[in-house]
Each structure stands twice: as C-alpha cells, then as structure tokens.
Amino acid sequence: MELLREPDPINGDTPTMRLFSLLELIAAKDQLVSLQGLVEETGLPKPTLHRMLQQLEGAGLLVRQADGRHYGTGHRLRRLAENLLLNATHHGARHAVLRHLVDELGESCNVTTLSGNEIVYLDRVETPEPLRFYLRPGSRVPIHCSASGKMILAQMSPSQRRKLLAHAPLKQYTNKTLTDLDALEAEFTRIRRDGFALDDEEFLPGLVCVAVLVPGRANLCVAVQAPVMRLTPDKALQTLPALQRAAEAISRVDAEGGSEPESVPS
C-alpha cells in the first residue's frame, strides 16, 4: 500500500508515521480489519504488522474484537476525532451557518454525527426562548430514537443497521419510542423516500426534532428541536426548506475547507 511506504515530507519514513499511516488506513474503513487482511492489502510482513497493531491497541487507538482476530477503532481514537470536529466547528463557518439558522427558525439547532452507537452533537446554538431543552456540544443521544440517528441509520444497508442495533436491547425512553427492528426498518424506508427524519417525542417527552442529511455526507446532519408546544410535527415539516439550505451551506463549507463565516441564503 503506497500510503505506508511513501516517505514523510518532513521527517522521512519514521516508525511513528508508519503507525499513523496504518491508523489512517484502518480508520477509513467501515468494517473491522484482520491481520491477514492488512498483510494482503499493504504487502508488509506479518510480524511487522502484528507488532504495529499491538502498539496501537496498547495505546487505546485500536481495540481487538472478542474473536481475537479483528480490530476496530478504539475509544481514544474516536474521542480524538470528536474533539477535532468539536473544536474545528465551534467558532468557524459551520457555527455561523447554525447561528443564522437559529435566527431564521427561532429554535435550537445542531450539527450531529455518528459516534459508535450514539449520536454526538458537534455544534449547537440555543434558542433565546426561555423554555428550552439545553444540550451542549459533545452531548450524546441514542441513535434509534433521535431524528439525526434515524437519518444516519437510514443511509446504511439493512445488514449494517442490524449489526449496530441488534447487540443491545433498544431502550424505551417514552411511549413513542420504536424498539422493534421491523418497525424501525419501515421508518427508515419512509426517511429515505422523504429525505428527513422526525423525532416525535421518542427520546424525551415534550421534545420534537427534525433532521436532514448534509449533502455528500452519510453521517452528518443538521437538525432543529423545540418543545412540542412550539414545534408540532406538522410545524416541524415547515422548517425543512431552511434546514436544507443550512445543510447545503455546511456541505459547501466542508468542500472548501474554509473557516470564514458563511451565511445561509433565505
């Protein structure tokens, strides 16, 4: 694999950069990796790769699965990725887009992504309304009963979803929470058809949320949420044009890699 053999432009092909390149390779995959698979993909000797995997596992950057043969990303690496996203967006262009969206809709809005089997808030701007559900960047919510979680799950294949959802019982947070996998599959079909996901008091009583996907990203959402007395499911649908404009603006921000504030056209 050329990624592992290419000299570092500053320090050359150091052991540290070789470890980093292997970590990049593993983190870019949406499935677990094995020692033999990495040997075949990279062409590196098995003892060398085994030693590198042990080092990354010992550092908490990778975790070995119960079968002893496969590896996935570890908690330390996921936390690093989350911190990078949190700190990169809080004062940058994404935050400006989100602030504009809150000004337009008058309700709290957030940018979210998938982390493990939860949804993490990368950024959030609160409504000035005195009655609100306060959640800060870094907060986590369940994937199966949040609008963003269902939106991201709907982008996966049925086998990916089952793998993610089937290992632990789906918690019933309210009397509206869907915990049956077949019922959730029907919901995912609707989400893919309509292009948005709705949390109608499924996570917290009295809280309604609607989310859309950021174009070009299967794991990044923009969402608005509010108490049901201000944002009924019908009213939530009226926010979709503004949410979609914000999602498109964030997609452009990500594509350009810029940090200058970008407003959302009204």
SERO-4910 file (N, C-alpha, C, O; in steps of 0.05 Angstrom, whole numbers):
BEGIN
 pado doro    nc1    nc2    nc3   cac1   cac2   cac3    cc1    cc2    cc3    oc1    oc2    oc3
  Met    A     17    -24      0      0      0      0     18     25      0     34     28     18
  Glu    A     15     42    -20     33     65    -23     32     83      1     52     96      8
  Leu    A      9     85     14      6    103     37     26     96     59     36    114     73
  Leu    A     33     70     63     51     62     84     80     65     76     98     65     93
  Arg    A     86     66     50    113     66     41    123     94     32    147     98     30
  Glu    A    105    112     28    113    138     19    127    153     41    117    155     63
  Pro    A    151    165     36    166    179     57    151    203     67    136    216     52
  Asp    A    154    208     93    142    232    104    155    256     93    180    257     92
  Pro    A    141    277     84    154    300     71    172    317     89    188    332     80
  Ile    A    169    313    116    185    329    134    206    311    148    230    318    147
  Asn    A    198    289    160    216    273    176    224    247    164    239    232    176
  Gly    A    214    241    139    221    216    127    203    194    137    184    199    152
  Asp    A    209    169    130    192    146    137    198    136    165    212    116    169
  Thr    A    189    150    185    194    144    213    175    123    223    153    119    211
  Pro    A    182    108    244    163     89    256    137    101    264    116     89    262
  Thr    A    138    126    275    114    139    284     95    145    260     71    140    262
  Met    A    106    154    238     90    160    215     79    134    202     57    134    191
  Arg    A     94    112    204     84     87    194     60     78    210     40     67    199
  Leu    A     61     81    236     38     75    254     15     92    247     -8     83    246
  Phe    A     20    118    243     -2    137    236    -15    129    210    -39    131    207
  Ser    A      1    122    190     -9    114    164    -27     89    166    -47     87    153
  Leu    A    -18     70    183    -34     46    187    -61     53    200    -82     42    193
  Leu    A    -59     71    219    -84     80    233   -103     94    214   -127     90    215
  Glu    A    -92    111    196   -109    124    175   -123    103    158   -146    106    152
  Leu    A   -108     83    150   -119     62    133   -142     48    147   -163     43    134
  Ile    A   -138     41    172   -159     26    187   -183     44    192   -206     36    189
  Ala    A   -178     70    200   -200     88    206   -217     95    182   -240    102    185
  Ala    A   -206     92    158   -221     99    134   -241     77    126   -257     81    108
  Lys    A   -239     54    139   -256     31    131   -282     31    148   -282     40    171
  Asp    A   -304     21    136   -329     19    151   -333    -10    161   -356    -18    166
  Gln    A   -311    -25    163   -313    -52    173   -288    -59    190   -268    -45    188
  Leu    A   -290    -80    205   -267    -89    221   -245    -99    202   -251   -108    180
  Val    A   -220    -98    212   -198   -108    196   -185   -131    211   -187   -134    235
  Ser    A   -171   -148    196   -156   -170    208   -126   -167    200   -119   -153    182
  Leu    A   -109   -181    216    -81   -180    210    -75   -191    182    -60   -178    167
  Gln    A    -88   -213    175    -82   -225    148    -92   -206    126    -79   -204    106
  Gly    A   -116   -194    130   -126   -175    110   -107   -152    106   -103   -143     83
  Leu    A    -96   -141    128    -77   -119    125    -51   -127    112    -39   -112     97
  Val    A    -42   -152    117    -18   -162    104    -22   -162     74     -5   -154     58
  Glu    A    -46   -173     65    -52   -174     37    -55   -147     24    -48   -143      1
  Glu    A    -66   -128     40    -71   -101     28    -46    -84     27    -43    -69      8
  Thr    A    -29    -87     47     -5    -69     49     20    -81     38     38    -67     29
  Gly    A     22   -108     38     47   -121     30     68   -121     51     90   -131     46
  Leu    A     62   -111     75     81   -111     97     83   -139    109     64   -154    109
  Pro    A    107   -146    121    110   -172    134     90   -175    157     84   -155    172
  Lys    A     80   -199    161     61   -204    183     72   -197    210     58   -185    226
  Pro    A     97   -205    217    108   -197    244    109   -167    248    104   -157    270
  Thr    A    115   -152    227    116   -123    229     88   -111    234     85    -95    252
  Leu    A     69   -120    219     41   -111    223     30   -119    250     16   -104    263
  His    A     37   -143    259     27   -153    285     38   -135    307     23   -128    325
  Arg    A     63   -128    305     75   -110    325     62    -82    325     57    -71    346
  Met    A     57    -72    301     44    -46    299     16    -46    310      8    -27    324
  Leu    A      1    -67    305    -26    -69    316    -25    -71    346    -42    -59    359
  Gln    A     -6    -86    357     -4    -87    386      2    -60    398     -9    -54    419
  Gln    A     19    -45    385     26    -18    395      1      0    395     -4     15    415
  Leu    A    -14      0    374    -38     16    372    -60      7    391    -75     23    402
  Glu    A    -62    -19    395    -81    -30    414    -73    -21    443    -90    -13    458
  Gly    A    -48    -23    449    -38    -16    476    -43     14    482    -46     21    505
  Ala    A    -43     30    461    -47     59    465    -77     66    466    -84     90    470
  Gly    A    -95     47    463   -123     53    463   -134     64    437   -156     74    436
  Leu    A   -117     63    416   -126     74    390   -140     53    373   -157     60    356
  Leu    A   -135     28    378   -149      6    366   -159    -12    388   -149    -12    411
  Val    A   -180    -28    382   -190    -48    401   -193    -74    386   -204    -75    364
  Arg    A   -183    -96    399   -186   -122    388   -213   -134    395   -222   -131    418
  Gln    A   -226   -146    376   -253   -157    380   -252   -183    395   -230   -195    399
  Ala    A   -275   -193    404   -276   -217    421   -265   -241    407   -256   -260    420
  Asp    A   -266   -242    380   -255   -266    366   -225   -266    366   -213   -286    358
  Gly    A   -212   -244    375   -183   -243    376   -169   -239    349   -145   -236    348
  Arg    A   -184   -237    327   -173   -235    301   -178   -208    288   -162   -200    270
  His    A   -199   -195    295   -206   -170    282   -202   -146    300   -203   -148    325
  Tyr    A   -197   -123    287   -191    -98    301   -210    -76    292   -218    -75    268
  Gly    A   -218    -58    310   -233    -35    303   -222    -11    317   -203    -13    333
  Thr    A   -233     13    311   -222     37    324   -229     37    354   -250     29    362
  Gly    A   -210     47    370   -213     47    399   -225     73    409   -228     92    394
  His    A   -231     73    435   -244     96    447   -227    121    445   -237    143    442
  Arg    A   -201    118    448   -183    141    447   -182    155    420   -182    179    417
  Leu    A   -183    138    399   -183    149    372   -209    163    366   -210    184    353
  Arg    A   -232    151    374   -258    163    370   -260    190    384   -271    209    374
  Arg    A   -250    190    409   -250    215    424   -233    237    411   -241    260    411
  Leu    A   -211    229    400   -194    248    385   -209    260    361   -208    284    357
  Ala    A   -222    242    346   -237    251    323   -260    270    331   -264    291    318
  Glu    A   -274    264    352   -295    281    362   -285    308    371   -296    329    364
  Asn    A   -262    309    385   -251    334    395   -242    351    371   -245    376    372
  Leu    A   -231    339    351   -222    354    327   -247    368    314   -246    391    307
  Leu    A   -268    352    311   -292    363    299   -305    385    316   -314    405    306
  Leu    A   -306    380    342   -318    400    360   -303    426    359   -315    447    357
  Asn    A   -277    424    362   -261    449    363   -259    463    336   -255    487    335
  Ala    A   -261    448    315   -259    460    288   -284    475    281   -283    494    265
  Thr    A   -307    466    291   -332    478    283   -343    500    301   -359    516    293
  His    A   -334    500    326   -347    517    346   -346    546    339   -366    561    342
  His    A   -323    556    329   -321    584    322   -318    589    292   -313    612    284
  Gly    A   -322    569    276   -318    571    248   -343    575    231   -363    584    241
  Ala    A   -340    567    206   -361    573    187   -386    557    193   -408    567    189
  Arg    A   -383    532    202   -407    516    208   -423    529    230   -448    530    229
  His    A   -409    540    250   -423    553    272   -439    577    262   -461    583    272
  Ala    A   -427    592    243   -441    615    232   -466    607    217   -487    620    219
  Val    A   -464    585    203   -488    575    189   -510    567    209   -533    574    205
  Leu    A   -502    554    230   -521    545    250   -533    569    264   -557    569    270
  Arg    A   -517    589    270   -528    613    284   -549    627    266   -569    636    276
  His    A   -543    628    240   -562    641    221   -588    625    221   -610    636    219
  Leu    A   -585    598    222   -609    581    221   -626    585    246   -651    586    244
  Val    A   -614    588    269   -629    594    294   -643    621    292   -666    624    301
  Asp    A   -629    641    280   -642    667    277   -666    665    259   -686    678    263
  Glu    A   -665    647    239   -687    644    220   -710    629    232   -733    637    228
  Leu    A   -704    607    246   -725    590    256   -734    597    285   -757    591    293
  Gly    A   -716    609    300   -723    617    327   -722    594    347   -730    597    370
  Glu    A   -711    571    339   -709    548    356   -680    537    356   -664    544    338
  Ser    A   -674    521    376   -647    509    378   -640    491    355   -657    475    346
  Cys    A   -616    494    345   -607    477    322   -580    465    327   -564    476    343
  Asn    A   -574    443    315   -549    429    320   -539    415    295   -554    408    277
  Val    A   -512    410    295   -499    393    276   -491    368    290   -478    369    311
  Thr    A   -497    344    279   -492    319    293   -479    299    275   -479    301    250
  Thr    A   -466    279    288   -454    257    273   -456    231    289   -464    232    312
  Leu    A   -449    209    276   -450    183    290   -423    178    303   -402    183    292
  Ser    A   -424    169    328   -400    161    344   -406    135    357   -421    134    377
  Gly    A   -394    114    347   -401     87    358   -430     80    353   -438     78    330
  Asn    A   -445     77    374   -474     71    371   -491     94    383   -514     89    391
  Glu    A   -479    118    383   -493    141    393   -491    164    373   -474    164    355
  Ile    A   -507    185    377   -505    210    362   -492    230    380   -500    234    403
  Val    A   -471    244    370   -457    264    385   -462    291    372   -463    294    348
  Tyr    A   -467    312    389   -471    339    380   -444    352    374   -429    357    393
  Leu    A   -438    357    349   -413    371    342   -415    401    347   -395    413    355
  Asp    A   -438    412    343   -442    441    348   -472    446    354   -489    430    345
  Arg    A   -477    467    368   -505    473    375   -507    502    382   -490    514    394
  Val    A   -529    514    373   -536    542    381   -564    541    394   -583    530    382
  Glu    A   -566    552    417   -591    551    432   -610    574    424   -601    595    416
  Thr    A   -636    568    426   -656    588    422   -656    609    445   -648    602    467
  Pro    A   -663    634    439   -665    653    461   -691    649    478   -694    662    499
  Glu    A   -709    631    469   -733    626    484   -727    616    512   -709    599    515
  Pro    A   -742    625    532   -736    616    560   -741    587    564   -728    574    580
  Leu    A   -761    575    551   -768    547    554   -753    532    532   -759    535    508
  Arg    A   -734    515    540   -718    500    520   -705    476    533   -704    474    558
  Phe    A   -696    458    516   -681    434    526   -652    440    521   -643    443    498
  Tyr    A   -637    443    542   -609    452    539   -591    428    535   -590    410    552
  Leu    A   -577    428    513   -557    407    506   -532    422    495   -535    439    478
  Arg    A   -509    414    504   -485    428    495   -470    411    474   -475    387    471
  Pro    A   -451    423    458   -434    407    440   -420    386    456   -410    391    478
  Gly    A   -419    362    445   -407    340    459   -428    322    472   -422    299    480
  Ser    A   -453    332    475   -474    315    486   -480    292    467   -475    293    443
  Arg    A   -489    270    479   -495    245    464   -525    238    468   -535    240    490
  Val    A   -537    228    447   -565    219    448   -566    192    434   -549    185    418
  Pro    A   -587    176    441   -589    149    429   -594    151    399   -606    169    388
  Ile    A   -583    131    385   -585    131    355   -613    123    346   -622    133    325
  His    A   -627    105    360   -651     94    349   -676    111    353   -697    106    341
  Cys    A   -674    131    371   -698    148    376   -692    178    374   -707    194    386
  Ser    A   -671    185    360   -665    213    354   -668    218    324   -664    199    308
  Ala    A   -676    242    317   -680    248    288   -654    243    272   -655    231    251
  Ser    A   -632    254    283   -607    251    269   -598    222    267   -588    213    247
  Gly    A   -602    207    289   -595    179    289   -610    163    269   -598    147    254
  Lys    A   -636    168    267   -652    153    247   -645    162    219   -645    145    201
  Met    A   -638    187    215   -630    197    189   -604    182    180   -602    174    157
  Ile    A   -585    180    198   -560    167    191   -563    137    188   -552    125    170
  Leu    A   -579    124    205   -585     96    202   -598     90    175   -593     69    163
  Ala    A   -615    108    166   -629    103    140   -610    102    117   -617     92     95
  Gln    A   -585    113    119   -566    113     98   -551     86     96   -537     81     76
  Met    A   -552     70    117   -537     45    119   -552     23    104   -576     25     99
  Ser    A   -538      1     99   -551    -23     88   -566    -36    111   -558    -32    135
  Pro    A   -586    -52    106   -600    -67    127   -582    -83    145   -586    -84    169
  Ser    A   -561    -96    133   -543   -112    149   -526    -95    168   -521   -102    190
  Gln    A   -518    -71    158   -503    -53    176   -520    -43    199   -511    -42    222
  Arg    A   -545    -37    193   -563    -28    214   -568    -49    235   -566    -44    259
  Arg    A   -573    -74    226   -578    -96    244   -553   -100    262   -556   -105    286
  Lys    A   -530    -99    250   -506   -103    265   -503    -82    287   -494    -88    309
  Leu    A   -510    -57    281   -508    -36    300   -529    -37    322   -523    -30    345
  Leu    A   -553    -45    314   -576    -43    333   -581    -69    348   -594    -69    369
  Ala    A   -572    -92    338   -580   -117    349   -565   -127    373   -573   -146    386
  His    A   -542   -114    380   -525   -124    401   -534   -117    429   -526   -129    448
  Ala    A   -552    -97    431   -562    -89    458   -591    -83    455   -600    -73    434
  Pro    A   -607    -88    476   -636    -81    474   -639    -51    470   -625    -35    481
  Leu    A   -659    -44    452   -665    -16    447   -682     -5    470   -704    -15    475
  Lys    A   -672     15    483   -685     25    507   -710     40    499   -711     55    480
  Gln    A   -731     36    515   -757     51    512   -755     76    529   -759     75    553
  Tyr    A   -751     99    516   -748    124    530   -776    137    536   -780    149    557
  Thr    A   -794    134    517   -821    145    521   -840    124    509   -831    104    498
  Asn    A   -866    129    511   -885    110    500   -886    112    469   -900     96    457
  Lys    A   -871    130    457   -870    133    428   -844    121    416   -841    120    392
  Thr    A   -826    112    433   -800    102    424   -804     76    408   -817     58    418
  Leu    A   -793     75    384   -794     50    369   -771     32    378   -748     39    377
  Thr    A   -778      8    386   -757    -11    395   -758    -37    379   -741    -55    383
  Asp    A   -777    -40    361   -779    -64    344   -764    -59    318   -768    -39    305
  Leu    A   -745    -77    312   -728    -73    288   -744    -72    262   -737    -57    244
  Asp    A   -765    -87    260   -782    -86    236   -796    -59    233   -798    -48    211
  Ala    A   -806    -49    256   -819    -23    255   -799     -1    248   -806     18    233
  Leu    A   -775     -4    258   -754     16    251   -747     14    221   -742     34    208
  Glu    A   -746    -10    210   -740    -13    182   -760      1    165   -754     14    145
  Ala    A   -786     -1    173   -807     14    158   -803     44    160   -807     58    141
  Glu    A   -794     53    184   -788     81    187   -765     90    169   -765    112    158
  Phe    A   -744     73    167   -721     80    150   -729     82    121   -718     98    106
  Thr    A   -747     65    112   -757     66     85   -771     93     80   -766    106     59
  Arg    A   -787    102     99   -800    128     96   -780    151     96   -782    170     80
  Ile    A   -760    149    113   -739    170    115   -724    173     88   -720    195     78
  Arg    A   -716    150     77   -702    151     51   -720    163     29   -710    177     11
  Arg    A   -746    157     30   -765    167     10   -768    197     13   -768    212     -7
  Asp    A   -772    207     38   -779    235     43   -755    253     47   -758    277     43
  Gly    A   -732    242     54   -708    259     57   -706    273     83   -690    292     86
  Phe    A   -721    265    104   -718    277    130   -726    257    151   -740    237    145
  Ala    A   -718    261    176   -725    243    198   -737    260    220   -729    283    225
  Leu    A   -757    249    234   -772    263    254   -770    247    281   -773    223    281
  Asp    A   -764    262    302   -766    251    329   -790    264    342   -789    287    351
  Asp    A   -812    249    343   -837    259    354   -840    250    383   -854    231    389
  Glu    A   -826    263    401   -825    256    430   -817    227    434   -827    214    452
  Glu    A   -798    217    418   -789    190    421   -765    187    440   -761    166    451
  Phe    A   -750    209    444   -728    208    463   -735    221    490   -731    210    511
  Leu    A   -747    245    488   -755    260    512   -784    268    509   -791    279    488
  Pro    A   -801    264    530   -828    274    528   -829    304    524   -815    319    538
  Gly    A   -845    313    505   -848    341    500   -828    353    481   -829    377    475
  Leu    A   -809    337    470   -789    347    452   -793    336    424   -796    312    420
  Val    A   -795    354    404   -797    347    376   -772    356    361   -763    378    366
  Cys    A   -762    339    344   -738    346    329   -741    336    300   -752    315    295
  Val    A   -730    351    281   -729    342    253   -701    346    243   -688    366    249
  Ala    A   -691    327    227   -663    328    218   -662    322    188   -678    306    177
  Val    A   -642    334    175   -636    328    147   -607    321    144   -591    329    161
  Leu    A   -600    308    123   -572    300    119   -557    322    104   -568    336     87
  Val    A   -532    326    112   -515    345     97   -508    331     70   -497    309     70
  Pro    A   -513    344     48   -507    332     22   -478    323     19   -460    337     27
  Gly    A   -475    299      9   -448    288      5   -437    274     30   -415    264     29
  Arg    A   -451    275     52   -442    263     77   -463    244     87   -486    252     92
  Ala    A   -457    219     91   -476    199    101   -477    198    131   -494    184    142
  Asn    A   -461    214    145   -460    213    174   -460    241    187   -450    244    209
  Leu    A   -471    261    173   -472    288    184   -499    299    179   -509    299    157
  Cys    A   -511    310    201   -539    320    199   -541    348    210   -524    357    226
  Val    A   -561    362    201   -570    388    213   -598    384    223   -615    372    210
  Ala    A   -603    393    248   -629    388    260   -639    412    275   -623    429    284
  Val    A   -665    414    279   -677    434    296   -694    420    316   -707    399    309
  Gln    A   -695    430    341   -712    417    361   -724    438    379   -713    460    383
  Ala    A   -748    432    390   -762    451    407   -784    436    423   -790    413    416
  Pro    A   -794    448    444   -817    437    458   -841    434    439   -845    450    421
  Val    A   -857    413    443   -879    407    426   -900    429    425   -915    432    406
  Met    A   -901    445    446   -920    468    447   -913    489    426   -930    505    418
  Arg    A   -887    489    417   -879    509    396   -874    495    370   -876    508    349
  Leu    A   -866    469    370   -858    455    346   -873    428    345   -862    408    353
  Thr    A   -897    429    334   -911    404    330   -899    389    306   -884    402    290
  Pro    A   -904    364    302   -894    350    278   -901    364    252   -885    366    234
  Asp    A   -926    375    250   -934    389    226   -917    414    222   -909    420    200
  Lys    A   -913    430    244   -897    454    242   -868    447    236   -854    462    222
  Ala    A   -859    424    246   -831    416    241   -826    413    211   -804    420    201
  Leu    A   -846    403    196   -842    400    167   -839    426    153   -826    428    132
  Gln    A   -850    448    165   -847    474    152   -818    485    155   -811    504    141
  Thr    A   -802    473    172   -774    482    175   -756    469    155   -733    477    152
  Leu    A   -766    449    139   -748    434    121   -733    452    101   -710    447     97
  Pro    A   -746    471     88   -731    487     69   -707    502     82   -685    502     70
  Ala    A   -711    513    105   -688    526    119   -667    506    127   -643    512    124
  Leu    A   -675    483    137   -656    462    145   -640    453    120   -616    449    122
  Gln    A   -653    450     98   -639    440     74   -620    461     63   -598    455     53
  Arg    A   -627    487     65   -608    508     57   -584    508     75   -561    511     66
  Ala    A   -588    504    101   -566    504    120   -548    479    114   -524    482    115
  Ala    A   -561    456    109   -545    432    103   -528    436     78   -505    428     77
  Glu    A   -539    449     58   -524    454     33   -501    474     38   -479    470     27
  Ala    A   -506    494     55   -485    513     62   -462    499     77   -439    504     72
  Ile    A   -469    480     95   -448    466    110   -433    447     92   -409    443     95
  Ser    A   -447    435     72   -434    419     52   -413    435     37   -391    425     31
  Arg    A   -420    460     30   -401    477     15   -377    484     33   -354    484     24
  Val    A   -383    490     59   -362    496     78   -342    473     79   -318    477     78
  Asp    A   -352    448     82   -335    425     84   -319    421     58   -295    413     59
  Ala    A   -332    425     35   -318    421     10   -295    441      6   -274    435     -5
  Glu    A   -300    466     15   -280    487     12   -259    486     34   -237    496     30
  Gly    A   -266    473     57   -247    472     79   -241    498     91   -220    502    103
  Gly    A   -260    517     88   -255    544     97   -264    548    126   -278    531    137
  Ser    A   -256    570    138   -264    577    165   -277    604    167   -283    613    189
  Glu    A   -281    617    144   -294    643    144   -324    638    146   -335    620    134
  Pro    A   -339    655    162   -368    651    165   -382    653    138   -375    669    121
  Glu    A   -402    635    135   -418    635    110   -447    636    118   -456    620    134
  Ser    A   -461    655    107   -490    658    113   -506    639     96   -497    630     75
  Val    A   -530    633    105   -548    616     90   -568    634     75   -581    650     88
  Pro    A   -570    631     49   -589    647     34   -617    642     44   -625    619     47
  Ser    A   -633    663     48   -660    659     57   -679    655     34   -703    651     37
***
